[in-house]
């Protein structure tokens, strides 16, 4: 089971890295086209470098950024990577920490899970809308709903992660968190 989880994690990281690489290359292409547009003779000799053909690069970078944020937070970023304000959490007894994890984890998981259906209902209209410029690159088959579906993946994945965290806290408790004095001694 651990090998499968590790494989899925590496796959999610590879997908995020590929999106980052494509976004970077698209950004470099934007810069090249922007500065080569000043050379009026260039499109005459190389018509595929006509600057008006590259409006899609901005939309692609925006879509990739959106996907990176939600994909990364759903599948790549660990709980320990998030910024936490755990002043109160680290000062209370272990049983109270367990209650915190269960109550707040349930609030987050249920809140995200409840928002799935209304969000999908709002996405329904997006199946009709085409992208502004990406259709020039990939054709008319891609719709706005397809671009934003990553948010649905995010809602499902993060709510499942929090339900899992609540289950582990309920079943096994929470790990001990060293107090501030103990943290200083370990440094």
C-alpha positions in Angstrom: 0.0 0.0 0.0 2.9 2.4 0.8 4.4 1.8 -2.6 1.1 2.6 -4.3 0.8 5.8 -2.3 4.4 6.8 -3.0 3.8 6.1 -6.7 0.7 8.3 -6.8 2.5 11.0 -4.9 5.4 11.0 -7.4 2.9 11.0 -10.3 1.1 14.0 -8.8 4.5 15.8 -8.4 5.5 14.9 -11.9 2.3 16.3 -13.3 2.8 19.5 -11.3 6.4 19.8 -12.5 5.2 19.3 -16.1 2.6 22.0 -15.7 5.3 24.3 -14.3 7.7 23.5 -17.2 5.0 24.2 -19.8 4.0 27.4 -18.1 7.7 28.5 -18.1 8.2 27.6 -21.7 5.0 29.5 -22.7 6.2 32.5 -20.7 9.6 32.4 -22.6 7.7 32.2 -25.9 5.6 35.3 -24.8 8.8 37.2 -24.2 10.3 36.2 -27.5 7.2 37.1 -29.5 6.9 40.4 -27.6 10.4 41.5 -28.5 10.5 40.0 -32.0 7.3 41.9 -32.8 9.4 45.0 -33.0 11.2 43.5 -36.0 8.7 44.3 -38.8 10.5 42.2 -41.4 10.4 39.0 -39.3 6.8 37.9 -40.0 7.4 38.4 -43.8 10.2 35.7 -43.7 8.7 33.6 -40.9 4.9 33.9 -41.1 4.4 31.5 -38.1 6.0 34.2 -35.9 3.2 36.7 -36.6 2.5 38.2 -33.1 -1.2 38.2 -33.5 -1.2 34.4 -33.5 0.1 34.2 -29.9 -2.7 35.7 -27.8 -3.3 32.2 -26.4 0.0 32.2 -24.4 -1.5 34.5 -21.7 -4.6 32.4 -21.3 -2.5 29.2 -21.2 -0.3 30.6 -18.5 -3.3 31.7 -16.4 -5.0 28.3 -16.8 -1.7 26.5 -15.9 -1.3 28.7 -12.8 -4.9 27.9 -11.7 -4.2 24.2 -12.2 -0.9 24.4 -10.3 -2.5 26.0 -7.3 -5.4 23.6 -7.0 -3.6 20.5 -8.1 -0.7 21.2 -5.9 -2.8 21.9 -2.8 -5.0 18.8 -3.5 -2.3 16.3 -4.2 1.3 17.5 -3.6 1.4 19.9 -0.6 1.6 18.0 2.7 -0.1 19.2 5.9 3.2 19.9 7.4 4.0 22.3 4.5 1.2 24.7 5.4 1.7 27.8 7.6 0.0 27.1 10.9 -0.9 29.2 13.9 -0.6 26.6 16.5 0.0 28.6 19.6 -3.1 27.4 21.3 -2.9 23.9 19.8 0.7 23.3 21.1 -0.2 24.5 24.6 -3.2 22.3 25.3 -3.4 18.7 26.5 -3.2 15.8 24.0 -6.9 15.0 24.4 -7.8 18.5 23.7 -5.6 18.5 20.6 -7.5 15.4 19.5 -10.8 17.2 19.9 -9.4 20.2 17.9 -8.4 17.9 15.0 -11.7 16.1 15.0 -14.0 19.1 15.3 -12.1 21.4 12.9 -11.2 18.6 10.5 -14.9 17.7 10.3 -15.9 21.4 9.8 -13.4 21.7 6.9 -14.2 18.3 5.3 -18.0 18.7 5.6 -17.8 22.3 4.3 -15.9 21.3 1.3 -18.0 18.2 0.6 -21.2 20.2 0.9 -19.9 22.8 -1.7 -19.3 20.1 -4.3 -22.9 19.9 -5.6 -23.6 23.6 -5.8 -20.2 24.2 -7.4 -20.9 21.6 -10.1 -24.3 23.2 -10.7 -22.6 26.5 -11.4 -20.1 24.7 -13.7 -23.0 23.4 -15.7 -23.3 26.7 -17.6 -19.6 26.7 -18.3 -20.0 23.7 -20.6 -21.4 26.2 -23.1 -18.7 28.8 -22.9 -15.6 28.6 -25.1 -12.2 29.9 -24.1 -11.2 33.3 -25.5 -8.0 32.3 -27.2 -7.1 28.7 -26.4 -9.5 27.5 -29.0 -7.0 28.9 -31.5 -4.5 26.5 -30.2 -6.5 23.3 -29.3 -9.8 23.8 -31.2 -13.4 24.4 -30.3 -13.8 21.2 -28.2 -12.4 22.6 -25.0 -14.8 24.5 -22.8 -14.5 26.7 -19.7 -15.8 23.8 -17.5 -12.9 21.7 -18.7 -10.5 24.3 -17.5 -12.0 24.8 -14.1 -12.7 21.1 -13.3 -9.5 21.1 -11.3 -11.4 22.9 -8.6 -13.8 19.9 -8.3 -10.8 17.6 -7.9 -9.5 19.9 -5.2 -12.8 19.9 -3.3 -13.0 16.1 -3.4 -9.4 15.4 -2.6 -9.1 17.9 0.2 -12.3 16.9 1.9 -11.3 13.2 1.6 -7.9 14.1 3.2 -9.6 15.9 6.1 -12.0 13.0 6.6 -9.0 10.7 6.7 -7.2 13.0 9.2 -10.3 13.0 11.4 -10.6 9.2 11.2 -6.9 8.8 12.2 -7.3 11.2 15.1 -10.5 9.4 16.2 -9.0 6.0 15.9 -5.4 6.5 16.9 -5.2 9.9 18.5 -2.8 12.7 17.5 0.9 12.6 17.6 2.6 14.5 20.4 3.6 18.0 19.6 6.7 19.2 21.4 6.2 22.4 23.5 8.2 25.5 22.8 10.8 24.7 25.5 11.3 21.2 24.1 11.6 22.7 20.5 14.4 25.0 21.6 16.4 22.2 23.3 16.3 20.2 20.0 17.7 23.0 18.0 
